[in-house]
Amino acid sequence: MPGAQYGVDGPVAVDVDYLAHQDDKLPVVVGFLLLLTFLMTVVVFGSVVIGLVGVLLNLLSVAAAFGLLVVFFQWGLASTLFGFDESATSAIGSRVPLFLFVILFGLSMDYQVFVVSRIKEAAMNGMSTRQAVLDGIEKSAKVVTSAAVVMVTVFASFMFVHLAEMKQIGFSLAVAVVLDAFVIRVMILPSVLILLGDLSWWPSKKTRRAQTAAVSGTGGGRPANTTAPAVRLR
C-alpha cells in the first residue's frame, strides 16, 4: 500500500540491522584506526617510513589471522582437529571480524612500538641501522617472546568456552599473537629495516645525525662499525 509504514522485530531483524550498520561503519572505523596508528607512530619515532612499515605489518598480521579463522571455522577444519560441534564451525560470528581487527591491531602496535624503540635507541647511540636492528632485536626478543607466551595461553583458554564466537575469537587471537611475535616482529620487521637501511629513519635528521657523528668520532655514542679484536694463536 503506498505510504504505509511498517516495523519488524525479532532475532532475524536484529541481525540484519546489525550487519547493515556494521558494514556501513566498518570502512570509517578501519580508516580511522589506520590513520591514527600511522600518525602516532610518525610522531613517536619521527619517521614516515617506520609509520608505513608498522601499518603494513599490522595489516599482514590481521590478514593472516583472518585467513586462519576462515580455514578453521568457516571451512570446518576446527571440528576435525579440535572436535568442535557444527555450531562453532558452520559460520563466523557477525561481531567477530570487527572485534578481532581492533584488538589485533592494538596488540600488533604494542609489539611494534616496543621493538622499534629498542632499535631507535641503538641508532641514537651511533650504531649503523643494520647493527641497531640486530641490537634492538637482541634486547627485546626475550620480553616479546615471554609476553607472547602468556597471551597465547590466555587467549587459547577462550576456546574451551561453549560460545561459538568466543572459540573463534580465542583461536584467532592466539594464532595472531604467535605469528606477530615469532614471525613478523622478529623476522620480517628486522629484514625490512635492514634492507631499507638509513631510509628507515626518513625524514628524521636527528637519528641520522647521531649515526654520522658517531662514525666521524664527534659524537658521544658508540661507533657504528667496530673492528673485532685480534685472535692470538699459541
C-alpha positions as CSV (number, residue, x, y, z in Angstrom):
1,M,0.0,0.0,0.0
2,P,1.5,3.4,-0.9
3,G,2.7,5.4,2.1
4,A,2.3,2.5,4.5
5,Q,4.9,2.2,7.3
6,Y,6.0,-1.0,9.0
7,G,8.3,-2.2,11.7
8,V,9.8,-5.7,12.1
9,D,11.3,-7.1,15.4
10,G,12.9,-10.3,16.4
11,P,16.3,-12.0,16.2
12,V,16.4,-12.2,12.4
13,A,15.5,-8.5,12.0
14,V,18.1,-7.5,14.7
15,D,20.8,-9.5,12.9
16,V,20.0,-7.9,9.6
17,D,20.0,-4.4,11.0
18,Y,23.3,-5.1,12.9
19,L,25.1,-6.4,9.9
20,A,23.9,-3.5,7.7
21,H,25.0,-0.9,10.3
22,Q,28.4,-2.7,10.8
23,D,29.0,-2.9,7.0
24,D,28.2,0.8,6.7
25,K,30.5,2.0,9.5
26,L,33.3,-0.6,9.0
27,P,35.3,1.5,6.4
28,V,35.2,4.5,8.8
29,V,36.4,2.5,11.7
30,V,39.2,0.8,9.8
31,G,40.3,4.0,8.1
32,F,40.3,6.0,11.3
33,L,42.3,3.3,13.1
34,L,44.9,3.1,10.3
35,L,45.3,6.8,10.1
36,L,45.6,7.3,13.8
37,T,48.1,4.5,14.1
38,F,50.2,5.9,11.3
39,L,50.2,9.5,12.8
40,M,51.1,8.3,16.3
41,T,53.9,6.2,15.0
42,V,55.3,9.1,13.0
43,V,55.1,11.5,16.0
44,V,56.8,9.0,18.3
45,F,59.6,7.9,16.0
46,G,59.8,10.9,13.7
47,S,59.8,8.6,10.7
48,V,57.2,8.3,7.9
49,V,58.8,5.1,6.8
50,I,58.5,3.5,10.2
51,G,54.9,4.5,10.3
52,L,54.1,3.0,6.9
53,V,56.0,-0.2,7.7
54,G,54.1,-0.5,11.0
55,V,50.7,-0.2,9.4
56,L,51.6,-2.7,6.6
57,L,52.9,-5.3,9.0
58,N,49.9,-4.9,11.3
59,L,47.6,-5.4,8.3
60,L,49.7,-8.5,7.4
61,S,49.2,-9.9,10.9
62,V,45.5,-9.3,10.9
63,A,45.1,-10.7,7.4
64,A,46.9,-13.9,8.4
65,A,44.6,-14.3,11.4
66,F,41.5,-13.8,9.3
67,G,42.7,-16.3,6.8
68,L,43.3,-19.0,9.5
69,L,39.9,-18.1,11.0
70,V,38.2,-18.9,7.7
71,V,40.1,-22.1,7.2
72,F,39.4,-23.5,10.7
73,F,35.9,-22.2,11.4
74,Q,34.2,-21.5,8.1
75,W,35.7,-24.4,6.3
76,G,35.3,-26.7,9.3
77,L,38.9,-27.7,10.0
78,A,38.4,-26.9,13.7
79,S,35.8,-29.6,14.0
80,T,38.3,-32.2,12.7
81,L,41.3,-31.1,14.8
82,F,39.6,-29.9,18.0
83,G,36.3,-31.7,17.9
84,F,34.2,-28.5,17.9
85,D,30.5,-29.0,17.1
86,E,28.9,-27.7,13.9
87,S,27.5,-24.5,15.6
88,A,31.1,-23.3,16.1
89,T,32.4,-24.2,12.6
90,S,29.5,-23.6,10.2
91,A,29.9,-19.8,10.1
92,I,31.9,-16.9,11.6
93,G,30.0,-14.8,14.1
94,S,29.0,-11.4,12.8
95,R,30.7,-9.5,15.6
96,V,34.0,-11.4,15.4
97,P,35.8,-9.7,12.5
98,L,35.4,-6.2,13.8
99,F,36.4,-7.2,17.4
100,L,39.4,-9.1,16.0
101,F,40.6,-6.3,13.8
102,V,40.6,-3.7,16.6
103,I,42.2,-6.0,19.3
104,L,44.8,-7.4,16.9
105,F,45.8,-4.0,15.7
106,G,46.3,-2.8,19.2
107,L,48.4,-5.9,20.2
108,S,50.5,-5.6,17.0
109,M,51.2,-1.9,17.7
110,D,52.3,-2.8,21.2
111,Y,55.0,-5.1,19.8
112,Q,55.9,-2.7,17.1
113,V,56.5,0.2,19.4
114,F,58.5,-1.9,21.9
115,V,60.8,-3.4,19.3
116,V,61.3,-0.2,17.2
117,S,62.0,1.8,20.4
118,R,65.0,-0.5,21.2
119,I,66.2,-0.2,17.6
120,K,66.0,3.6,17.7
121,E,67.8,3.8,21.0
122,A,70.7,1.8,19.5
123,A,70.7,4.0,16.4
124,M,70.8,7.2,18.6
125,N,73.8,5.7,20.3
126,G,75.6,5.8,17.0
127,M,75.1,2.3,15.6
128,S,74.5,1.8,11.9
129,T,71.0,0.9,11.0
130,R,71.9,-2.8,10.5
131,Q,73.7,-3.0,13.8
132,A,70.9,-1.1,15.6
133,V,68.3,-3.6,14.3
134,L,70.4,-6.5,15.5
135,D,71.0,-4.9,18.8
136,G,67.3,-3.9,19.3
137,I,66.0,-7.4,18.4
138,E,68.5,-9.0,20.8
139,K,67.4,-6.8,23.7
140,S,63.7,-7.1,23.0
141,A,63.3,-10.7,21.9
142,K,63.1,-12.3,25.3
143,V,60.5,-9.8,26.5
144,V,58.4,-10.1,23.4
145,T,58.6,-13.9,23.5
146,S,57.6,-14.1,27.2
147,A,54.7,-11.7,26.7
148,A,53.5,-13.7,23.6
149,V,53.6,-17.0,25.6
150,V,51.4,-15.5,28.3
151,M,48.9,-14.0,25.9
152,V,48.7,-17.2,23.8
153,T,48.0,-19.2,26.9
154,V,45.2,-16.8,28.0
155,F,43.6,-16.5,24.5
156,A,43.8,-20.2,23.9
157,S,41.7,-20.8,27.1
158,F,38.8,-19.0,25.4
159,M,38.5,-22.0,23.1
160,F,37.1,-24.0,26.0
161,V,34.1,-21.7,26.4
162,H,30.9,-23.1,25.0
163,L,30.0,-19.9,23.0
164,A,31.0,-20.3,19.3
165,E,32.1,-16.6,19.0
166,M,34.4,-16.9,22.0
167,K,36.0,-20.0,20.5
168,Q,36.6,-18.1,17.2
169,I,38.0,-15.0,19.0
170,G,40.2,-17.0,21.3
171,F,41.7,-19.1,18.4
172,S,42.3,-16.1,16.2
173,L,43.9,-14.0,18.9
174,A,46.2,-16.9,19.9
175,V,47.4,-17.7,16.4
176,A,47.8,-14.0,15.6
177,V,50.0,-13.4,18.6
178,V,52.2,-16.4,17.6
179,L,52.6,-15.1,14.1
180,D,53.1,-11.5,15.1
181,A,55.6,-12.2,17.9
182,F,57.6,-15.0,16.3
183,V,57.5,-14.2,12.6
184,I,56.5,-10.6,11.9
185,R,58.3,-8.7,14.6
186,V,61.4,-11.0,15.0
187,M,61.9,-11.9,11.3
188,I,60.0,-9.7,8.8
189,L,60.4,-6.4,10.6
190,P,64.2,-6.6,11.1
191,S,64.6,-7.8,7.5
192,V,62.6,-4.8,6.1
193,L,64.5,-2.3,8.2
194,I,67.9,-3.8,7.3
195,L,67.0,-3.7,3.6
196,L,65.8,-0.1,3.9
197,G,68.9,0.9,5.7
198,D,69.2,4.6,6.7
199,L,66.0,5.3,4.7
200,S,64.1,3.7,7.6
201,W,64.5,7.0,9.6
202,W,63.3,9.3,6.8
203,P,62.7,12.2,7.3
204,S,64.2,12.2,10.8
205,K,67.5,14.1,10.7
206,K,68.2,13.6,14.4
207,T,68.8,9.8,14.2
208,R,70.9,10.0,11.0
209,R,72.9,12.9,12.6
210,A,73.7,10.8,15.6
211,Q,74.9,7.9,13.4
212,T,77.0,10.2,11.3
213,A,78.5,11.9,14.4
214,A,79.5,8.5,15.9
215,V,81.1,7.4,12.7
216,S,83.2,10.6,12.4
217,G,84.1,10.4,16.0
218,T,82.4,13.7,17.0
219,G,79.5,12.2,18.9
220,G,79.3,10.5,22.3
221,G,77.7,7.4,21.0
222,R,79.3,4.1,20.1
223,P,80.9,3.8,16.7
224,A,78.7,2.3,14.0
225,N,81.4,-0.2,12.8
226,T,83.8,-1.6,15.3
227,T,86.7,-3.9,14.4
228,A,86.8,-7.3,16.0
229,P,89.8,-7.9,18.4
230,A,92.7,-9.9,17.0
231,V,92.9,-13.5,17.9
232,R,96.1,-14.7,19.4
233,L,97.3,-18.2,18.5
234,R,99.5,-20.1,20.8
